[in-house]
Amino acid sequence: MQGVLEDALAKQPPGAEVASPTVVAGRTDAGVHAERQVLHVDVAPFAGRMRPAGRLTVDENGIPDLDRMRHRWNRYLPPDVRVLHASVAPDGFDARFSAIRRRYRYQVSDAPWGVAPLRRHDTLAWPRPLSVDAMNEASDALLGLHDFAAYCKQREGATTIRELQQLTWTRVGDHEVHAHVSADAFCHSMVRSLVGALLLVGDGRRDIAWPGRLLDSQIRDSAVAPAHGLTLVGVDYPPDAELAARAEQTRNVRSATPGRG
């Protein structure tokens, strides 16, 4: 998605050059969907030059009509990517570091026949019946500030300490189960690893305490759920006056020893 957006942004009238690469709220694994991704980009003020189809309206600061620009970008983008809103970012805003929360949904069908054909691209087929109660009980032990090394694909120099704020399961209809997951940030493959481990609890192949023991071990040994069942549903930010401070706080690598409790 980031690449095709940058291609669309590059097709600007003269004088509205993109001055930096885009910065997204969070990178997702290949195959993961997004309903509400957020990004920012630095641009040079529009110089008000002529364009082939007439003039592009700009304000006193050289900012063009962003509704018209959004329409222009969506004409260039493929049908599975859309810009829903564009605005001038407040001072101190950083799409990645100013965020206080990312929210995901994972969709699973435990129907004996698999997934309904029209849902096959966003819902995982699970061949065994799932206990929502067991998965919720197991999830409770994972909430809070912990080192999630056992649930992350580690990257050199990157911390795996995260604050997991929500991990709940709900049954939607007779054969569909949704996981709702939120945290201040996620490390690589973290949501899919959490879901994969808890599905094994839900179908009875692991006991309820197993995900917590795995967390304590800090040894990566969890099943990773496929990417297509996962959707980024939203990114939350603090009030405008707190954006810069939040970005500075996030950039500081966390080293506190997490606790269970």
Secondary structure, DSSP 8 states (H G I E B T S, - for coil): -HHHHHHHHHS--TT--B-S--EES----TT-EESS--EE--B-------BTTB---B-TTS-B-HHHHHHHHHHHS-TT----------TT--TTTT-SEEEEEEEEE--TT-S-GGGTTT-EE-SS---HHHHHHHHHTT-EEEE-GGGS---TT---EEEEEEEEEEEETTTEEEEEEEES---TTHHHHHHHHHHHHHTTSS-TTHHHHHHHHT--------GGGEEEEEEE---GGGHHHHHHHHHS---------
